[in-house]
Amino acid sequence: MQDLLPLAAALAERLKARGETVSVSESSSGGLVSAALLAVPGASAYFQGGAVVYTRKARSSLLGITDREMLGMRSSSEPYAQLLAQTLRTRFATHWGIAETGASGPSGNSYGDAAGHTCIAVSGPISLVRTIETGHGDRVANMRIFAAALLALLDEALDGASPQP
């Protein structure tokens, strides 16, 4: 997690300076994004909450996303990552919702994605979504890569958005 801390600290300062808040949904990064953001002193000024949404039951129980909302959509996809980010943003009433969903390894997921696949999304004044493919099944390395990519995507979104009231 040490490699995530400098970017998390920079994001924390930016969010605090802008008076903005964030909520986080993670799956295959296992909570590393939340941990990195919460490691910064004063996190309560910008971090409103989050969840590791690792299963269908977690998705339903923690986020209230129904099977009906999932019709035609599968986990570990860009539309699903965007739904997670938007749902968190709404449920926590934050300026930004960020999400990650994928397969860290050592094997792929039941949807046919290889290990090292994730989709990340930011929902806010600017919405962004990306797919990351590392090409390997090193679980811990992928978790770190996925977490760093999600933090970097939030940084990119902040670069493109004017501060919100």
Helices and strands as residue ranges (DSSP letters): G 2-4, H 5-18, E 22-26, H 32-38, G 43-45, E 47-52, H 56-63, H 78-92, E 96-103, E 117-123, E 128-133, H 139-160
